Amino acid sequence: MTTLTVEDLSVHYGGVRAAHGVSFTVEPGQSLGIIGANGAGKSSTLKAVMGLAPRQATSIRFGTHDLLRAPAHTLVRHGIGYVPEGRHVFPGLTVEKNLLLGAYVTSWKRTPIDEVYELFPVLKEMRHRLAGALSGGQQQMLAVGRALMCRPKVMLLDEPSMGLSPILVAEIAGVLKRLNTDGLSILLVEQNAKLTFDVTTTCLVMENGEIAATGTSAELRDDPQVRRIYLGL
């Protein structure tokens, strides 16, 4: 079992500070959420953990692996799955080929593609269709399924509810809870607080690039500070 630990992470784009002094831990089997209003620094934090944003930190580790010194493309080999904001599927490839690309570090003969199809039956039905022809919700399922193809120990998701209908958001939430129950660690970055509280057990609230509140998801659901950050009340 492997722990993801982030200590004193900061992200700057030129002279613009997107995140500062962010620290958190995702224990094995834990589901941790990071919420906040638009521009709070959530996505920048996740991208920095993945090595996809300019960063400074005391430490970013996944078990014995030093992620500060690991190129972004190697993280999947350490057991880290990543679902980027906006899905970023390959529109000119079929659903099945998109999934198989997620397994490039594993044996092609031992991919969990049947498990992905069991989670998302619609992907099996459309496995020969081009990914670009799928709806937004189906593409989000494909992005999650692709990340699962490397059998990750922890999955990092960036705004998976963006642009989805409430019914599809609930479906994605159900899948994430099932994966977590089966032992997959989850780090969920979301502007949708309700989804995050439903999926995670622990949550961080970001404001102006910093962690403004932390606690269990149940505690934060009705916290007046969280309502102030979101609603200005």
Residue, then its C-alpha position, 0 to 999 in steps of 0.5 A: m500500500t502506497t501513500l501520496t504525500v505533498e509538502d509545501l507545494s507552490v505553483h507560479y505562472g510567471g508573476v501569478r501565484a496559483a497555489h502556495g504552501v499546499s500540503f496534504t496526504v492521501e493514505p492508501g484506500q483514502s478518498l480525498g477531495i479538494i474543492g473551491a471556487n473557480g480560480a482557487g488553485k485546485s487544478s493547478t495543484l493537481k497538475a503540479v503533483m503530476g509534473l504538468a505545471p511549474r512548481q516548487a515544493t519541499s517534497i512530493r512523494f508516492g511511497t518511495h518514489d520522489l515525484l519532484r524528480a520524476p518526469a510526468h510521463t513516468l508517473v503512471r509506471h509508479g501506479i498513478g492514474y490521471v484523469p485530466e480536466g476536459r477529458h483529452v481523449f483521442p477523437g480520431l481513435t476508437v473507444e477501444k484503442n483509447l483504452l488500450l493506450g492507457a495500458y501502454v506500460t502493462s502487458w497487452k494480454r493482461t489489461p483490465i479492459d473487461e473490468v472497464y467495460e463492466l464499469f461502463p457498459v456503454l463503452k463496450e457497446m461503442r468500442h468500435r466507434l470513434a471517441g470524437a463521436l461520443s457525448g461529453g459524458q461518454q468521453q468522461m467515462l472513457a477518460v476514467g476507464r483509460a486511467l484505470m487501464c494501468r491498474p493504478k494504486v491512486m487516481l487523480l481526477d480533475e473536474p470530472s463533473m464539468g459539463l455533465s448532466p446531473i444524471l451523469v454526474a451521479e453515475i460518475a460518482g457511483v463509479l468512483k465510490r465503487l472504485n474506492t470501496d474496492g481499495l483504489s485511493i482517490l484524489l478528486v479536484e472539483q468545483n462541484a462541492k456536492l459531488t465531492f462530499d458524496v464521493t470523499t471522506t476527507c476534504l480540503v477547501m482552497e481559497n486564493g491558492e491556499i488551503a482555507a479549511t480541512g476536515t471530514s466531508a460530513e463536517l464541511r458539508d454544512d460548515p459556514q466557512v465553506r458557504r462563505i468561500y463558495l457563496g460569499l455569505 
